[in-house]
């Protein structure tokens, strides 16, 4: 049905190496997952539905982040340099907090835990100290040293009551009661000369059962009251590095040096623990596990991927890491790549020189138009629609704009740096840092600041100047207070002409009409927004449309992808759902996609919508979906439906049947209905597969892809094999070389 085809430019030369996941922490109040990686970056994911990455924070410059903990919606990280820092969460209203980290007695911080009452944070240090901190407005305030143990404390955990704490130290688990002060020791692993004995992780269940994972690959269960063993399961071939407990405390998940996750369940009748089933999918060691209140299990480790699992139904998938927004940009026949401390501006082969197929191969090589040295890492960069200008902002808050001074097709290009005119600020004030750049056509630039305001810059041939500042309007609902991530801009998109600028927070989206100054607010959605794109309609055909454009701004369409795997399209400026938006609402479910959309793009004419995750790209032709007869995808159109209705009618009219015979016929009717529903679901899947075009990338990670023309598609990707080559082998890894 769908005859759409496009030339595919595969960009495989972007130097991107994802970092290992070191620790996970889940905030139950906001359903936010914090992911700490080995490069000290901390990612925030919204997990109310399918996981959607909200932001990437790079605030820890020294040491290495080893552990994370949430307390009252605030995030704290323990560092191996012996400090505990607060990480400013966007929209929290808290100061940055990492300027004055709390110093931990005993050196490196290996573990953090907060009690259920959110009043005390316990920290385990290199010197064997268990330190207590209280939460104040300025951050964590040191309270006291609860206990000093013989060696390094690698794991701590609180009881739900808040009066007891367990700690893993050496080959033992120590149970410390606050009132009355009492210390008990359980030897988990006897000393052995052949292998070093170490307890790596510990948890304390509500019934005072201690769960310990050790270096022998064993997960053992002990009574904290009697210090006797309840059960012992050899779950792994190597050390168990992490354990997590489900919300009802009836199952424990354990992971470690081998790539599998073992679920251990409790038999209610015998009160014994047994191995339930394995969760597979990781390729290397699993460093951390967390269980959300809804029972979903999140995992991360050496293979850099975030694992997600839940049951029922049995669902397991893994999300590959991608660079933060602003590191890649593509426009026309060019692509801009932000490498370590420089920008690469590449011009791709012309589409006419490629075969029109799913994965065409160029007949002539790409051309490096410019290499721009920055001397520091780029925060964000962008190409204008005509691919003649580059804008970039670095970590030192330096906004720079270059214009290409060479005709198209020339291999020798020169760049001219534009002069930027900054407004004079009042004495003592500091210009807010810019976190994201986006071109509004070829002569205007939108700059998102750390305050979540949008600065609009006018760009000429030789200079540029800031013209105005756009601020998010308050929600239209009466009495609704704005706060948290709903007051933070997470996504930005602009039409090619620059007349429309769409910005999105966690749940709502706003469209600014740049020339007229009007604003269109779309209704909020229950799920988080994962991607947006906007397209301006051609309104020059009729005089009435020109008048409408002059009064209310240009008309257009806004496509939005949500974390619950739904897609919507709204008309601009009225904000109503379009007929196309109604058709594509459940497209991802019908295409059996489990990964949320990370990027949306319209072709320049607005005829084809492209959406992609990290493993595939889906193309939807607007005309094809609107002209399709959707009445054929109803239960009444299936063969056998009339027979089902006849059986249902006869069963309803026949009142002389006995209860046993009535139940048998009712079961047959239920089976027939289930068969029809299954056939309808299969028909929907086949229909959507024929109406859309899917480009699969099972061996690659799609970092960012976009339709740059009606028949040209650019995909920046990384080979999965190259990622695996940069990772260490799946060997047994320890937190320290000697015990």
C-alpha positions in Angstrom: 0.0 0.0 0.0 2.8 2.4 0.9 5.0 3.1 -2.0 7.2 5.7 -0.2 10.9 5.4 -0.7 13.8 7.6 0.3 17.5 7.9 0.0 19.2 7.1 3.2 22.5 8.8 4.2 24.1 6.6 6.9 26.5 8.7 9.0 28.7 6.2 10.8 31.7 8.5 11.6 30.4 10.3 14.7 32.8 9.5 17.5 30.4 8.7 20.4 31.2 6.2 23.1 28.5 5.8 25.8 29.6 5.4 29.5 28.9 2.6 31.9 26.0 2.9 34.3 27.3 3.0 37.9 24.3 3.5 40.0 20.5 3.9 39.9 18.1 5.7 42.3 14.3 6.0 42.1 12.2 8.8 43.5 8.7 7.5 44.3 7.1 10.9 44.6 7.9 12.1 41.1 8.5 8.7 39.4 11.9 9.9 38.4 14.9 7.6 37.9 18.4 9.0 38.3 21.1 7.2 36.4 24.8 7.9 37.3 27.4 6.9 34.7 31.1 6.5 35.1 31.8 9.8 33.3 30.0 11.5 36.3 27.0 12.5 34.2 23.7 12.0 35.9 20.6 11.4 33.8 17.0 12.0 34.9 14.3 9.7 33.4 10.6 10.0 33.8 9.2 6.5 34.4 5.4 7.1 34.9 4.9 5.2 31.6 7.7 4.1 29.3 11.1 5.6 30.3 11.8 9.0 28.8 15.0 10.8 29.4 14.4 14.3 30.6 17.8 15.8 31.0 21.6 15.1 31.4 23.4 16.8 34.3 27.1 17.4 34.3 27.8 19.1 37.6 30.3 16.8 39.3 33.8 17.8 38.0 36.0 16.0 40.5 36.3 12.4 41.8 33.8 9.7 40.7 30.1 9.3 41.6 29.7 6.0 43.4 26.2 6.1 44.9 22.9 8.0 44.6 19.9 8.7 46.9 16.7 10.7 46.7 15.3 12.5 49.7 12.2 14.8 49.6 12.6 15.2 45.9 16.2 16.2 46.2 19.1 14.2 44.7 22.4 13.5 46.5 25.4 11.7 45.2 28.3 10.1 47.1 31.8 10.6 45.7 34.9 8.6 46.0 36.7 11.8 47.0 35.0 11.7 50.4 32.1 14.2 49.8 28.4 14.1 49.4 27.0 16.6 46.9 23.5 17.7 46.1 22.6 17.7 42.4 20.2 20.5 41.3 17.1 18.9 39.7 15.6 21.1 37.1 12.4 22.7 38.4 13.1 21.9 42.0 13.7 25.5 43.0 16.8 24.5 44.9 20.2 26.1 44.5 22.9 24.2 42.7 24.1 22.7 46.0 27.3 21.2 44.7 29.4 24.3 45.7 29.4 23.2 49.3 29.5 19.4 49.4 29.3 17.7 52.8 32.5 16.0 53.9 32.2 12.4 54.9 34.4 11.1 57.9 36.5 8.2 56.8 37.3 9.0 53.2 35.5 7.7 50.1 31.7 7.4 50.2 30.7 3.9 49.0 27.0 3.8 49.9 24.1 6.0 50.8 20.6 5.2 52.2 17.7 7.3 53.4 15.2 6.1 55.9 11.5 5.8 54.9 10.6 8.9 57.0 13.1 11.0 54.9 14.7 12.4 58.1 18.2 10.7 58.1 20.7 9.8 55.4 23.2 7.1 56.3 26.6 6.9 54.5 29.2 4.2 54.5 32.8 5.3 54.1 36.2 3.8 53.3 37.3 4.0 56.9 34.5 1.9 58.2 32.4 4.8 59.6 28.6 4.8 59.3 27.7 8.5 59.4 24.3 10.1 59.8 23.2 13.3 58.0 20.0 15.3 58.4 18.4 17.2 55.5 18.2 21.0 55.8 17.4 23.7 53.3 21.1 24.2 52.4 21.7 20.4 51.9 22.9 17.6 54.1 24.1 18.5 57.6 26.4 16.2 59.4 24.9 14.7 62.5 27.1 12.0 64.0 29.0 8.8 63.5 26.6 6.0 64.2 29.2 3.2 64.3 32.7 2.4 63.3 33.3 -1.0 61.8 36.5 -2.9 61.1 36.8 -2.1 57.4 35.2 -0.5 54.4 31.4 -0.2 54.5 30.2 -1.0 50.9 26.5 -1.1 51.5 23.9 0.2 54.0 20.1 -0.2 54.2 17.4 1.0 56.6 14.4 -0.8 58.0 11.0 0.7 57.1 10.5 1.6 60.8 13.6 3.8 60.7 15.0 2.5 63.9 17.4 -0.1 62.6 20.1 -0.2 59.9 22.2 -2.9 58.3 25.7 -2.5 56.8 27.9 -4.8 54.8 31.5 -4.8 55.9 34.1 -7.5 55.0 32.6 -10.9 55.2 29.8 -9.9 57.7 26.6 -7.9 58.0 26.2 -5.7 61.0 22.8 -4.8 62.4 22.7 -1.5 64.3 19.7 -0.4 66.4 19.3 3.3 67.1 17.1 2.9 70.2 18.3 1.1 72.3 21.9 1.2 70.9 22.8 -2.3 70.0 25.2 -3.9 67.5 24.9 -7.4 66.2 27.1 -9.3 63.7 26.2 -12.0 61.2 29.1 -13.8 59.5 27.7 -14.4 56.0 30.8 -15.8 54.3 33.4 -17.8 56.3 37.0 -16.8 55.7 38.7 -18.9 53.0 42.3 -18.9 51.8 41.3 -19.7 48.2 38.9 -16.8 47.6 38.5 -13.5 49.3 35.2 -13.3 51.3 33.1 -10.1 50.9 29.5 -9.1 51.3 28.8 -6.6 48.5 25.1 -5.7 49.0 22.5 -5.8 51.8 18.8 -5.1 52.3 16.5 -5.3 55.3 12.9 -6.5 54.8 9.9 -5.2 56.9 9.8 -8.5 58.8 13.4 -8.0 59.9 14.8 -10.5 57.3 18.4 -9.5 56.2 19.2 -10.1 52.5 22.9 -10.3 51.7 24.7 -10.8 48.4 28.3 -12.0 48.6 31.4 -12.7 46.6 30.6 -16.4 46.2 27.5 -15.6 44.1 25.1 -16.5 46.9 22.1 -14.6 48.1 21.3 -15.5 51.7 18.4 -14.7 54.0 18.9 -14.2 57.7 16.7 -13.4 60.7 17.9 -10.2 62.2 16.3 -11.1 65.6 18.0 -14.5 66.0 21.0 -14.1 63.6 20.1 -17.5 62.0 20.0 -18.3 58.4 16.6 -18.8 56.7 17.5 -19.6 53.1 20.5 -19.5 50.8 20.4 -19.5 47.0 23.4 -19.7 44.7 22.1 -17.2 42.1 25.2 -16.2 40.1 28.5 -17.5 38.9 30.4 -14.5 40.3 29.9 -11.9 43.1 26.5 -10.5 43.7 26.9 -6.7 43.5 23.3 -5.5 44.0 19.9 -6.6 45.4 16.5 -4.9 45.2 13.2 -5.7 46.9 9.8 -5.4 45.3 7.1 -3.2 47.0 5.4 -6.0 48.8 8.7 -7.6 50.0 7.7 -10.9 48.5 10.4 -11.0 45.8 14.1 -10.1 45.7 16.1 -9.3 42.5 19.8 -10.0 42.5 22.5 -9.2 39.9 26.2 -8.9 39.7 29.3 -9.9 37.7 27.4 -12.1 35.2 24.8 -10.5 32.9 21.7 -12.2 34.3 19.2 -11.0 36.9 17.8 -13.6 39.3 14.4 -13.2 40.8 14.0 -14.9 44.1 10.5 -15.4 45.5 9.1 -16.2 49.0 6.9 -19.2 49.5 4.1 -17.9 51.7 3.3 -21.3 53.3 6.8 -22.4 54.2 8.3 -18.9 54.4 11.3 -20.2 52.4 13.0 -18.4 49.5 13.5 -20.0 46.2 14.9 -19.0 42.7 12.0 -18.0 40.5 13.1 -17.0 37.0 15.9 -15.3 35.2 15.8 -11.9 33.4 18.3 -11.8 30.5 19.3 -9.2 28.0 22.4 -7.5 29.4 25.8 -8.5 27.9 28.1 -7.5 30.8 28.1 -7.0 34.6 25.0 -5.4 36.2 26.0 -2.8 38.7 22.7 -1.6 40.0 19.0 -2.6 40.4 15.9 -0.6 41.5 12.3 -1.6 41.7 9.6 1.0 41.2 6.4 1.1 43.2 4.5 -0.4 40.3 6.9 -3.4 40.3 8.9 -2.5 37.3 12.6 -3.4 37.5 15.3 -1.1 36.2 18.9 -2.3 35.7 22.2 -0.9 34.4 25.8 -1.8 34.2 28.8 -2.2 32.0 27.0 -2.6 28.7 25.8 1.1 29.1 22.1 0.2 28.4 19.2 0.8 30.7 17.2 -2.4 31.2 13.4 -2.4 31.9 11.4 -5.5 33.0 7.9 -6.1 34.3 5.4 -8.9 34.6 2.6 -9.5 33.6 2.8 -9.5 30.7 6.4 -10.6 30.4 8.2 -7.5 29.0 12.0 -7.0 28.7 13.7 -4.3 26.7 16.9 -2.3 26.9 17.4 1.4 26.0 20.6 2.4 24.4 22.4 5.6 25.4 22.3 8.6 23.1 24.0 12.0 23.3 22.1 14.8 24.9 20.1 17.1 22.5 22.2 19.7 20.7 25.2 17.5 19.9 23.9 16.6 16.4 22.3 18.8 13.8 21.3 18.1 10.2 19.8 20.4 7.6 19.6 20.3 3.8 22.6 18.4 2.5 24.8 19.0 5.6 25.3 17.5 9.0 27.0 19.1 12.1 28.7 16.8 14.6 29.9 18.1 18.0 33.0 16.0 18.8 35.1 16.3 22.0 36.3 19.9 21.7 35.5 20.8 18.1 32.7 20.8 15.5 32.7 19.0 12.2 30.6 20.4 9.4 30.1 17.8 6.7 28.4 18.1 3.4 26.8 14.9 2.2 26.5 13.6 -1.4 23.6 15.0 -3.4 20.4 12.9 -3.3 20.3 12.8 -7.1 23.6 10.9 -7.1 22.2 8.1 -4.9 20.0 5.2 -5.7 16.5 5.6 -4.4 16.3 2.7 -2.0 16.1 2.0 1.7 19.9 2.0 2.2 21.5 3.7 -0.7 25.3 4.0 -1.2 26.8 7.3 -2.3 28.6 7.5 -5.6 30.9 10.2 -4.4 32.4 10.9 -1.1 31.3 13.3 1.6 33.1 16.6 2.0 34.4 18.1 5.3 33.4 21.7 4.9 34.9 23.0 8.1 36.5 21.9 11.4 35.8 24.5 14.1 38.1 24.3 17.1 36.4 25.2 20.4 39.0 24.3 23.0 36.2 23.2 25.3 33.2 20.9 25.1 30.1 22.1 23.1 26.9 22.3 25.1 24.7 22.8 22.0 25.1 23.5 18.3 22.7 23.8 15.3 22.7 24.3 11.6 20.3 26.8 9.9 17.8 25.4 7.4 19.8 26.5 4.4 23.0 25.0 5.9 24.9 28.2 5.6 25.4 29.2 9.2 26.4 27.4 12.4 25.6 28.5 16.0 27.3 27.0 19.0 27.4 27.5 22.8 30.2 26.1 25.0 30.5 25.4 28.7 32.0 28.8 29.3 28.7 30.4 28.2 30.2 31.6 25.0 27.7 31.9 22.1 29.3 31.9 18.7 27.9 32.1 15.2 29.8 31.4 12.0 28.6 31.9 8.4 29.9 29.9 5.5 31.6 31.9 2.8 31.9 29.5 -0.1 29.5 28.6 -2.9 27.7 25.3 -2.8 29.8 22.4 -4.1 33.1 24.0 -3.3 35.5 21.8 -1.2 37.5 24.8 0.0 35.3 26.8 2.4 36.0 29.7 4.7 34.1 30.8 7.8 33.4 34.3 9.0 32.6 34.7 12.7 29.7 37.1 13.4 29.9 39.8 15.9 27.3 39.5 18.7 25.8 42.5 20.5 24.9 41.6 24.1 22.5 43.7 26.1 24.1 45.6 29.0 23.1 44.0 32.3 22.7 45.7 35.6 25.8 45.8 37.8 26.1 42.6 39.8 23.9 40.5 37.5 25.1 37.6 35.4 23.8 36.6 32.1 22.0 33.2 32.4 23.8 30.3 30.8 22.5 29.0 27.4 21.7 25.3 27.3 20.1 24.8 23.9 20.2 26.5 20.5 17.7 26.3 17.6 17.5 28.2 14.4 14.3 30.0 13.5 14.7 30.1 9.8 18.0 31.4 8.4 18.1 34.8 10.1 16.9 34.2 13.7 18.1 32.0 16.5 16.3 30.7 19.7 18.5 30.3 22.7 17.1 28.4 25.8 18.6 29.6 29.0 19.1 27.8 32.3 16.2 29.8 33.6 14.0 28.2 30.9 13.4 31.4 29.1 13.9 31.6 25.3 16.1 34.4 23.9 15.4 35.3 20.3 18.4 36.6 18.4 18.3 38.3 15.1 21.2 37.2 12.8 22.4 39.3 9.9 25.3 38.9 7.5 27.9 40.3 9.8 26.4 40.6 13.3 23.7 39.4 15.6 21.8 40.9 18.5 19.2 39.7 21.0 15.8 41.0 20.2 13.4 39.7 22.9 12.8 37.0 25.5 10.0 34.5 25.4 8.6 33.1 28.6 6.3 30.1 29.2 2.8 31.3 29.9 0.9 29.9 32.9 -1.3 26.9 32.4 -4.8 27.9 31.2 -6.5 25.8 33.8 -7.8 28.0 36.6 -6.1 27.5 39.9 -3.4 25.2 38.6 0.0 26.0 40.0 3.1 25.5 37.9 6.1 23.7 39.4 8.6 21.0 39.0 9.4 19.8 35.5 6.2 21.3 34.2 7.9 24.7 34.5 11.1 23.6 32.6 11.5 23.5 28.9 12.6 20.0 27.9 12.0 20.0 24.1 12.2 22.6 21.4 11.2 22.5 17.7 10.9 25.2 15.0 9.3 25.3 11.6 11.7 25.7 8.6 10.5 29.2 7.9 11.0 30.2 11.5 7.5 31.5 12.1 6.6 28.9 14.7 8.5 27.8 17.8 7.2 24.9 19.9 8.5 24.3 23.4 7.5 21.4 25.6 7.7 20.8 29.3 7.0 17.4 31.0 3.3 17.2 30.1 2.3 20.3 28.1 3.3 22.1 24.9 3.3 25.7 23.9 3.7 27.2 20.4 5.0 30.8 20.0 4.1 32.7 16.8 7.3 34.7 16.4 6.1 37.5 14.2 2.6 38.2 15.7 3.6 37.4 19.3 0.6 35.2 19.9 0.8 31.9 21.8 -1.1 28.6 21.3 -1.3 26.4 24.4 -2.1 22.7 23.8 -4.0 20.6 26.4 -1.7 18.7 28.8 -1.3 14.9 28.5 -1.2 12.3 31.2 2.1 10.9 29.9 5.4 12.7 29.5 6.3 14.2 26.2 9.2 12.4 24.4 9.5 14.3 21.1 7.9 17.2 19.2 8.1 18.7 15.7 6.2 21.6 14.0 5.5 22.4 10.4 4.2 25.6 8.9 1.5 25.4 6.2 1.7 27.3 2.9 -0.8 30.0 3.4 -0.1 32.1 0.3 -2.6 30.4 -1.9 -5.6 32.5 -0.9 -6.1 36.0 0.3 -8.2 35.0 3.2 -5.4 32.8 4.5 -2.9 35.7 4.2 -5.2 37.8 6.3 -5.4 35.1 8.9 -1.6 34.8 8.9 -1.3 38.5 9.5 -3.7 38.6 12.4 -3.0 35.3 14.3 0.4 34.2 12.9 1.1 31.4 10.5 -0.9 28.2 10.6 0.7 24.8 10.9 0.7 21.4 12.5 2.4 20.1 15.6 3.2 16.4 16.1 3.8 15.2 19.6 5.1 11.8 20.8 4.3 10.7 24.3 5.8 8.2 26.8 2.7 6.0 26.7 3.5 5.2 23.0 0.8 7.4 21.6 1.2 10.1 18.9 -0.9 13.2 18.4 -1.1 15.9 15.8 -2.6 19.4 16.6 -3.5 22.1 14.2 -2.1 25.6 14.8 -3.3 28.1 16.0 -6.6 26.5 17.3 -4.9 23.6 19.0 -7.4 20.9 17.9 -6.5 17.4 17.1 -6.3 16.9 13.3 -7.8 13.9 11.5 -4.3 12.6 10.8 -3.6 12.9 14.6 -6.6 10.7 15.3 -5.4 8.0 12.9 -1.8 7.8 14.2 -2.7 7.9 17.9 -2.2 4.1 18.5 0.2 3.5 15.6 3.1 2.4 17.8 1.0 -0.1 19.7 -0.2 -1.6 16.4 3.3 -1.8 15.1 4.4 -3.6 18.3 7.0 -1.0 19.3 8.2 -1.0 22.9 10.7 1.9 22.8 9.5 5.5 23.1 10.1 7.9 20.2 13.2 10.0 20.7 12.9 12.3 17.6 10.2 13.4 15.1 10.6 15.2 11.8 8.4 16.4 8.9 9.7 16.5 5.4 9.9 20.1 4.1 6.5 19.8 2.4 4.8 18.2 5.4 3.8 15.1 3.4 5.7 12.5 5.4 6.2 12.2 9.1 9.3 10.3 10.4 9.6 9.1 13.9 12.4 6.9 15.3 13.8 5.3 18.4 17.3 3.8 18.8 16.6 0.7 16.7 14.2 1.7 13.9 12.7 4.6 11.9 9.0 4.7 10.8 7.8 6.8 7.9 4.1 7.7 7.7 2.7 9.4 4.5 -0.1 11.7 5.5 -2.1 11.2 2.3 -2.0 7.4 2.5 -3.4 7.3 6.1 -6.1 9.9 5.5 -7.4 8.1 2.3 -7.5 4.6 3.9 -10.9 3.1 4.7 -10.6 2.6 8.4 -14.0 1.0 8.6 -12.4 -2.2 7.4 -10.6 -2.5 10.7 -13.7 -3.2 12.8 -14.9 -6.4 14.4 -18.0 -6.4 12.3 -15.9 -6.6 9.1 -14.3 -9.9 10.0 -15.4 -13.3 8.7 -17.2 -15.2 11.4 -18.6 -12.1 13.1 -22.2 -12.8 11.9 -21.8 -16.4 13.2 -20.7 -15.0 16.6 -23.7 -12.6 16.7 -26.1 -15.5 15.8 -24.6 -17.7 18.6 -25.0 -14.8 21.1 -28.6 -14.1 20.1 -29.6 -17.8 20.4 -28.0 -18.1 23.8 -29.8 -15.0 25.0 -33.2 -16.3 23.7 -32.8 -19.9 25.0 -34.0 -19.8 28.6 -34.7 -23.5 28.9 -31.0 -24.6 29.2 -29.7 -26.0 32.4 -26.9 -24.1 34.2 -24.3 -26.6 33.0 -25.3 -26.5 29.4 -25.6 -22.7 29.5 -22.1 -22.4 30.9 -20.7 -24.6 28.2 -22.2 -22.5 25.4 -21.1 -19.4 27.2 -17.5 -20.7 27.2 -17.7 -21.4 23.5 -19.0 -17.9 22.9 -16.1 -16.4 24.9 -13.6 -18.4 22.9 -15.2 -17.2 19.7 -15.0 -13.6 20.9 -11.3 -14.1 21.8 -10.6 -15.5 18.4 -12.2 -12.5 16.7 -10.2 -10.1 18.9 -7.0 -11.9 18.0 -7.8 -11.8 14.3 -8.6 -8.1 14.5 -5.4 -7.3 16.3 -3.4 -9.3 13.7 -5.3 -7.5 10.9 -4.4 -4.1 12.5 -0.7 -5.1 12.6 -0.7 -6.2 9.0 -2.5 -3.1 7.9 -0.2 -0.7 9.7 2.8 -2.5 8.4 1.5 -2.0 4.9 0.5 1.6 5.4 3.8 2.7 6.9 7.4 2.1 6.0 9.8 0.8 8.7 13.6 1.0 8.4 15.2 -1.4 11.0 18.7 -1.0 12.4 19.2 -4.1 14.6 23.0 -3.8 14.4 23.2 0.0 14.9 22.1 2.5 17.5 20.2 5.4 15.9 21.4 8.5 17.7 19.4 11.0 15.6 17.7 10.9 12.2 15.7 13.3 10.2 14.0 13.9 6.9 16.0 16.7 5.2 13.9 16.6 2.0 10.9 14.7 0.6 13.1 11.8 -0.5 16.3 12.2 1.6 16.8 10.7 5.1 19.9 11.3 7.2 20.7 8.9 10.0 23.6 9.4 12.5 24.3 6.0 14.0 26.9 4.0 15.9 27.6 0.4 15.3 26.8 -1.8 18.3 29.9 -3.8 17.6 32.1 -0.7 18.0 30.4 0.0 21.3 31.1 -3.5 22.5 34.8 -3.2 21.4 35.2 -0.1 23.6 33.8 -1.9 26.7 35.8 -4.2 29.0 35.3 -7.9 28.7 32.6 -9.5 30.9 35.1 -10.2 33.6 34.7 -10.2 37.4 35.1 -6.7 38.6 35.6 -5.7 42.2 35.2 -2.3 43.9 38.8 -2.6 45.2 41.7 -4.8 44.6 42.4 -5.9 48.2 40.1 -6.5 51.2 
